[in-house]
Every structure is written in C-alpha cells, then in structure tokens.
Amino acid sequence: MCIDCGCGPTDQHHHDHDRPKSKTINIEEDLLAKNNRLANRNRALFQQQGLLVLNLVSSPGSGKTTILETTLKDLQNEFGFAVLEGDQQTSNDADRIAATGVPAHQINTGAGCHLDAHMVGHGVEHFDLQQTDILMIENVGNLVCPAAFDLGEDAKVAVLSITEGEDKPLKYPQMFRASRLMLINKLDLLPYLRFDLEKCRDYARRVNPEIEIIELSCYNGEGLDQWYDWLRKQLGKKKP
C-alpha cells in the first residue's frame, strides 16, 4: 500500500507513484558564447592591423592547399601573406605552404573536426602581423562543424571540387549559407565528369542568394585572375 495516499499495489495510481520523476532543464547559455567572445577579440586585433582574414572551408581533397600554394606563388611579391593550417594530424599542408617562402603555422586538432577562435588567437602569435596583409586560415576538411564557428575572419570561402558533385550546397546548406564566396575548383576535369555547373550555381544561390561564385583551375590557370582580383578588392576594403 502506498503510504502517501493509501492506494493498493494493483491500483493504476500506485504504479504512477512508482515511476521515477523527471525534470526538464532548459539550458539557456549559448554553447558558442565563449568562442564568439574570443572571435570578437580576434576580429578587433585583425582590424587594428588592417588584415584581410579568410577562412577556407571544404570537404577533404577539394584542393584548398593547392589553391593556397598557387595563390601564394603568384601574389607573394604583391602582398604579405601568413597561413594557419588546420588538420587533425600531420604538418603536411603547413610544410607545403612553408616551401613557398610564406610564414605558415600548423594547428593539429586531434579528434577535433574544426578550428575555433581560441586556436586561431594563439596561432597568429607565431606571425609578424605588421608585415602581413592577408591571413589565410585553411580549416579542417569538413563541411559541417566549421560552419558554426566564427574565428574572427572577414569571410568564409567555400571550396567545392567538381569531383564532389554539384549537389553539395543542398546537402550542406549551413556551410554555403555562411560563406561569402564559393570557389568551384578543378575546372580542368569538367570534360571527364558528369558535373552540371549551372545546377551547382543554382543550388548554391538557393541556400545563399548573396554568395559570389568563381570557377577556377590551378592546373591550367582558368579563373585565377578573377580570384586574385576578388582578393585585391576585399583587401582594398580593409586598407582604402
């Protein structure tokens, strides 16, 4: 018999008493609040230095590092560059960038799937920012997590290789919605693949009507001048 109300063991009310009580707890704190505070601190530093800061995001193997290598080789006499490389393990990409003569620093995230503002804030301590015009951040290859993390950058640049298929913007809308520019890479492979450029552009603009799109190939140089002009334009906004 229930000592609280006297109901018997066969009464439904008795069984209700036996059920564990549950509580619903609403967590109001923004889980990204700390990251956003640090991102704002980074942004203030970058603005003070007049830096253009770009966060390159993509799937693994899209060609981000090759785009960086090509860009640095072509423009390093025009601008001062520094590069933060994000990967779970190895310094392979940072070694490739360092071979161009541009300062590079590797950030290994271990099991982490993205860079955060804290990592970037400490990473830039390795550079002379007064000698830097453009800071490139090559994020961990991942089209999900990096979309949510502000690093203090001026813009996210999404790199999409045509080997991945034209529907990536629809499958990963958060990333393309968060990006100001989409680079459609490896254009030289277009004759050998079933990739619909028009559909890809349309899908990207469905999720982000304001996104800018540049199609390029580091292999034959197509579209690189347009990419370089975009960089000059963005830097001009920082250093009028």
C-alpha positions in Angstrom: 0.0 0.0 0.0 1.2 3.5 -0.9 2.0 5.3 2.4 1.3 8.7 0.7 -2.3 8.1 -0.5 -3.3 4.5 0.6 -3.7 3.1 -2.9 -3.1 -0.7 -3.3 -0.5 -2.4 -5.4 -3.0 -3.1 -8.2 -4.2 0.4 -8.5 -3.0 2.4 -11.5 -2.4 5.3 -9.3 0.0 3.2 -7.3 2.1 2.4 -10.4 2.2 6.1 -11.3 3.8 6.7 -7.9 6.5 4.1 -8.6 7.6 5.8 -11.8 10.7 7.9 -11.5 10.1 11.6 -11.6 11.7 13.5 -14.4 12.7 17.1 -14.8 13.1 19.2 -17.9 16.0 21.6 -17.7 16.3 24.4 -20.2 19.9 25.3 -20.9 19.8 29.0 -21.9 23.5 29.6 -22.2 24.8 29.9 -25.8 27.2 27.0 -26.2 29.2 29.1 -28.7 29.3 32.2 -26.4 32.9 31.7 -25.3 34.0 31.1 -28.9 32.2 34.2 -30.1 33.8 36.3 -27.4 37.2 35.1 -28.5 36.3 35.6 -32.1 35.4 39.2 -31.4 38.8 39.6 -29.7 40.5 38.2 -32.8 38.5 40.4 -35.1 39.5 43.5 -33.1 43.1 42.5 -33.4 42.8 41.9 -37.2 41.0 45.2 -37.7 43.7 47.0 -35.8 46.3 45.5 -38.1 44.3 46.1 -41.2 44.4 42.4 -42.1 42.1 40.7 -44.6 41.4 37.3 -42.9 39.8 34.5 -44.9 38.6 31.1 -43.6 38.9 28.5 -46.3 36.4 25.6 -45.7 35.6 22.5 -47.7 35.5 18.7 -47.8 38.8 16.9 -47.6 40.6 16.7 -51.0 38.8 19.7 -52.6 42.1 21.4 -53.4 42.3 24.1 -50.7 46.1 23.7 -50.2 46.8 23.7 -53.9 44.8 26.9 -54.3 46.8 28.4 -51.5 50.1 27.3 -52.9 49.3 28.7 -56.3 48.0 32.0 -54.9 51.0 32.5 -52.7 53.5 31.8 -55.5 51.7 34.3 -57.8 50.9 37.1 -55.3 53.5 36.9 -52.5 55.5 39.7 -54.2 52.4 41.9 -54.1 51.1 41.1 -50.6 52.4 39.9 -47.3 50.7 36.6 -46.5 50.6 34.3 -43.5 48.8 30.9 -43.3 47.3 28.9 -40.5 46.8 25.3 -41.4 44.2 23.2 -39.6 44.3 19.4 -39.6 43.7 16.6 -37.2 47.2 15.2 -37.6 50.5 15.8 -39.5 52.2 19.0 -40.7 52.0 18.0 -44.4 50.0 21.1 -45.5 52.0 23.5 -43.5 55.2 22.1 -44.9 53.8 22.6 -48.4 52.9 26.2 -47.7 56.3 26.9 -46.0 58.0 25.7 -49.1 56.6 28.7 -50.9 58.5 31.0 -48.5 55.3 32.2 -46.8 55.1 32.0 -43.0 52.9 29.1 -42.0 51.8 27.5 -38.7 50.2 24.1 -38.3 47.3 23.6 -35.8 46.6 20.0 -35.1 43.1 19.5 -33.6 43.5 15.8 -32.7 40.0 14.4 -32.5 38.5 17.8 -33.2 36.8 18.4 -36.5 37.3 22.2 -36.8 39.3 25.2 -35.8 38.0 27.5 -33.1 38.7 31.1 -32.2 40.9 30.1 -29.3 43.2 28.1 -31.6 43.4 30.9 -34.1 44.1 33.5 -31.5 47.1 31.6 -30.3 48.1 30.5 -33.8 48.6 34.1 -35.0 51.1 34.7 -32.2 53.6 33.0 -34.5 53.4 35.7 -37.2 54.5 39.3 -37.5 51.1 40.7 -38.3 52.6 44.1 -39.1 54.2 42.5 -42.1 51.0 40.7 -43.1 48.3 41.9 -45.4 46.3 38.7 -45.9 45.9 35.9 -43.3 44.6 32.7 -44.8 43.1 30.1 -42.5 42.8 26.6 -44.0 40.3 24.9 -41.9 39.9 21.2 -41.2 38.3 19.4 -44.1 34.7 19.2 -43.0 31.5 20.7 -44.4 29.6 20.6 -41.1 31.3 21.8 -37.9 33.4 24.7 -39.2 30.2 26.4 -40.4 29.1 27.2 -36.9 32.4 28.6 -35.6 33.3 32.2 -36.0 37.1 32.6 -36.0 37.1 36.4 -36.3 37.5 36.2 -40.1 36.2 38.6 -42.7 34.7 35.9 -44.8 34.4 32.1 -45.2 35.4 30.9 -48.6 33.9 27.5 -49.5 35.9 25.4 -52.0 33.9 22.8 -53.9 35.7 20.5 -56.3 33.7 19.3 -59.3 34.7 15.7 -58.3 32.4 16.0 -55.3 29.1 16.5 -57.3 27.0 19.6 -57.8 24.6 19.0 -55.0 26.9 19.7 -52.1 25.3 23.2 -51.4 21.9 21.5 -50.9 23.4 18.7 -48.7 25.4 21.1 -46.5 23.4 24.3 -46.7 24.8 25.8 -43.4 28.3 26.0 -44.8 27.3 27.6 -48.1 24.9 29.9 -46.3 27.8 31.1 -44.0 30.2 31.6 -46.9 30.6 34.8 -48.9 32.4 33.1 -51.8 32.3 29.7 -53.4 35.3 28.6 -55.5 34.4 25.8 -57.9 37.7 24.0 -58.2 39.4 21.6 -60.6 37.5 23.0 -63.6 40.0 21.3 -66.0 38.4 18.0 -65.1 35.0 19.1 -66.4 35.2 17.3 -69.7 35.7 14.0 -67.9 33.0 14.2 -65.3 29.2 14.4 -65.1 29.1 17.7 -63.3 26.4 20.3 -64.1 28.0 23.8 -63.4 24.6 25.6 -63.9 22.9 23.3 -61.3 25.8 23.9 -58.9 25.5 27.6 -59.2 21.7 27.4 -58.8 21.9 25.2 -55.7 24.4 27.5 -54.0 22.2 30.5 -54.7 19.1 28.7 -53.4 20.7 28.5 -49.9 22.6 31.8 -50.2 21.3 34.3 -52.8 24.2 36.6 -52.0 27.1 34.1 -52.5 29.7 35.0 -55.0 31.0 32.3 -57.3 34.3 31.9 -59.1 35.2 28.8 -61.2 38.9 28.0 -61.4 41.6 25.5 -62.1 45.1 25.6 -60.6 46.2 23.2 -63.3 45.5 25.4 -66.4 45.1 28.7 -64.6 41.5 29.3 -65.6 39.7 31.7 -63.3 42.8 32.5 -61.2 42.8 36.2 -62.3 39.2 36.5 -61.2 40.1 35.0 -57.8 43.1 37.3 -57.4 41.0 40.4 -58.3 38.5 39.3 -55.7 41.3 39.2 -53.1 42.5 42.7 -54.2 39.0 44.1 -53.9 38.5 42.6 -50.4 41.8 43.9 -49.2 41.0 47.3 -50.6 38.0 47.5 -48.3 40.3 46.9 -45.3 43.1 49.3 -46.5 41.5 52.1 -48.5 
